[in-house]
Amino acid sequence: MPNLSERLPQNIPGRFYVDASCIDCDLCRATAPEFFRRDDEIGFSVVQHQPVTLAEIALAEEARDGCPSESIGSDG
């Protein structure tokens, strides 16, 4: 379960975020590359763009639901 207090500061502000429990598995980046990227300095995925449309939100939710470490949170 994602922990808001462990939200990585490299995420852009908004509804979706990745926390420090990320295992850098690449699933979110493969599922929704327009919203998630790897931050090479920290070695984790982060949110690079917040989804806006219903289709974009559904894709980000798909990545969140598939995250094996449950590191993707949604505050909305």
Rosetta silent file (secondary structure, phi, psi, omega in degrees, C-alpha in Angstrom):
SEQUENCE: MPNLSERLPQNIPGRFYVDASCIDCDLCRATAPEFFRRDDEIGFSVVQHQPVTLAEIALAEEARDGCPSESIGSDG
SCORE:     score description
SCORE:     0.000 S_00000001
   1 L     0.000  127.503 -178.318    0.000    0.000    0.000 S_00000001
   2 L   -63.363  146.881 -177.789    1.495    3.355   -1.016 S_00000001
   3 L  -117.673  113.459 -177.713    2.497    5.670    1.785 S_00000001
   4 H   -58.349  -34.117 -179.489    1.925    9.385    1.208 S_00000001
   5 H   -69.963  -14.753  177.293    4.560   10.274    3.801 S_00000001
   6 H  -106.903   16.302  177.305    7.117    8.380    1.653 S_00000001
   7 E   -57.086  129.237  179.689    6.128   10.103   -1.596 S_00000001
   8 L   -70.584  133.437 -178.225    9.292   10.703   -3.601 S_00000001
   9 L   -66.617  -15.661  179.803   10.005   14.425   -4.045 S_00000001
  10 L   -75.272  -13.321  174.417   10.942   13.813   -7.702 S_00000001
  11 L   -66.799  143.085  172.870    7.253   13.228   -8.564 S_00000001
  12 L   -74.575  153.036 -179.241    5.549   16.207  -10.108 S_00000001
  13 L   -61.370  147.564  176.432    2.726   17.561   -7.930 S_00000001
  14 L   143.311 -170.448 -173.267   -0.707   16.069   -8.401 S_00000001
  15 L   -60.517  -47.955 -175.832   -2.973   13.120   -7.841 S_00000001
  16 E   -94.300  146.549  177.773   -0.597   10.254   -8.716 S_00000001
  17 E  -154.777  162.398  172.633    2.756    9.612   -7.064 S_00000001
  18 E  -114.518  137.518  178.921    5.369    6.898   -6.487 S_00000001
  19 E  -103.009 -179.358 -173.343    6.650    6.269   -2.976 S_00000001
  20 L   -71.387   -2.582  178.181    9.987    5.005   -1.666 S_00000001
  21 L   -85.872    1.992  178.987    8.890    1.342   -1.766 S_00000001
  22 L   -55.090  137.453  178.483    9.400    1.270   -5.570 S_00000001
  23 L  -108.094    9.681  176.576   11.473   -1.707   -6.727 S_00000001
  24 L    56.703   45.453 -176.789   12.220   -0.240  -10.182 S_00000001
  25 L   -81.300  -16.800  178.268   10.508   -3.138  -11.981 S_00000001
  26 L    83.961   -2.275 -177.328    9.588   -1.011  -15.057 S_00000001
  27 H   -61.769  -45.918 -178.628    5.936   -2.137  -15.130 S_00000001
  28 H   -64.902  -37.820  179.411    4.488    1.368  -14.734 S_00000001
  29 H   -69.092  -33.009  177.617    6.866    2.755  -17.362 S_00000001
  30 H   -74.530  -35.756 -177.611    5.917   -0.028  -19.765 S_00000001
  31 H   -77.553  -43.714 -174.512    2.190    0.410  -19.094 S_00000001
  32 L  -140.269   68.322 -174.943    2.007    4.207  -19.097 S_00000001
  33 L   -64.189  -19.864  178.238    5.306    5.710  -20.299 S_00000001
  34 L   -75.383  -14.147 -178.574    3.771    9.130  -20.817 S_00000001
  35 L  -111.930  -24.835 -177.163    3.122    9.387  -17.067 S_00000001
  36 E  -122.062  142.294  176.167    5.990    7.463  -15.467 S_00000001
  37 E  -141.405  163.623  175.954    9.740    7.674  -16.007 S_00000001
  38 E   -91.674  130.672  173.099   12.837    6.345  -14.281 S_00000001
  39 E   -93.729  107.781 -174.851   14.813    8.844  -12.259 S_00000001
  40 L   -65.303  -26.915 -179.652   18.378    7.614  -12.748 S_00000001
  41 L   -68.374  -36.808 -178.244   19.709    9.541   -9.740 S_00000001
  42 L  -104.032  -16.089  177.799   17.480    7.692   -7.263 S_00000001
  43 L    76.370   26.473  179.302   16.909    4.491   -9.252 S_00000001
  44 E  -132.298  164.012  171.392   13.124    4.549   -8.995 S_00000001
  45 E   -79.738  150.266  174.741   10.148    5.390  -11.142 S_00000001
  46 E  -141.162  164.003  176.263    8.438    8.736  -10.613 S_00000001
  47 E   -83.269  124.911 -179.135    5.443   10.518  -12.079 S_00000001
  48 L  -103.777  -18.260 -178.090    6.561   12.846  -14.859 S_00000001
  49 L  -153.683  132.495  178.651    3.131   13.979  -16.064 S_00000001
  50 L   -86.044  133.236  177.920   -0.247   13.865  -14.340 S_00000001
  51 L   -67.511  149.825 -177.628   -3.092   12.312  -16.353 S_00000001
  52 L  -121.568  -51.845 -176.636   -5.985   14.611  -17.172 S_00000001
  53 L   -77.313  164.943  178.721   -8.513   12.906  -19.412 S_00000001
  54 H   -60.266  -39.546  178.871  -10.570    9.894  -18.370 S_00000001
  55 H   -65.337  -40.959  178.513   -8.579    7.685  -20.764 S_00000001
  56 H   -65.854  -43.288  178.964   -5.277    8.941  -19.315 S_00000001
  57 H   -62.240  -41.603  178.697   -6.492    8.417  -15.759 S_00000001
  58 H   -61.238  -39.456  179.025   -7.610    4.875  -16.637 S_00000001
  59 H   -67.358  -42.674  177.352   -4.123    4.120  -18.014 S_00000001
  60 H   -65.210  -37.943  176.419   -2.413    5.496  -14.901 S_00000001
  61 H   -64.703  -37.518  176.782   -4.826    3.466  -12.741 S_00000001
  62 H   -61.296  -42.772  177.002   -3.920    0.358  -14.746 S_00000001
  63 H   -64.713  -41.780  179.021   -0.258    0.973  -13.931 S_00000001
  64 H   -62.547  -46.174 -178.985   -1.138    1.564  -10.266 S_00000001
  65 H   -64.323  -31.115 -178.466   -3.214   -1.619  -10.076 S_00000001
  66 H   -86.340  -10.091 -175.937   -0.422   -3.660  -11.671 S_00000001
  67 L   -61.595  116.170 -176.134    2.383   -2.347   -9.454 S_00000001
  68 L   -68.480  -22.586  179.546    3.834   -5.430   -7.703 S_00000001
  69 L  -102.715    4.750 -179.815    5.167   -3.413   -4.759 S_00000001
  70 L    51.419   47.962 -176.080    2.042   -1.231   -4.461 S_00000001
  71 L   -97.559   -6.455 -178.547    4.216    1.862   -4.683 S_00000001
  72 E   -99.061  124.800 -179.979    1.923    4.032   -6.799 S_00000001
  73 E  -110.119  161.019  176.970   -0.536    6.177   -4.904 S_00000001
  74 E  -139.988  120.346  179.936   -3.513    8.225   -5.938 S_00000001
  75 L   -95.536   36.360 -178.130   -4.855   11.075   -3.843 S_00000001
  76 L  -150.795    0.000    0.000   -8.076   11.379   -5.752 S_00000001
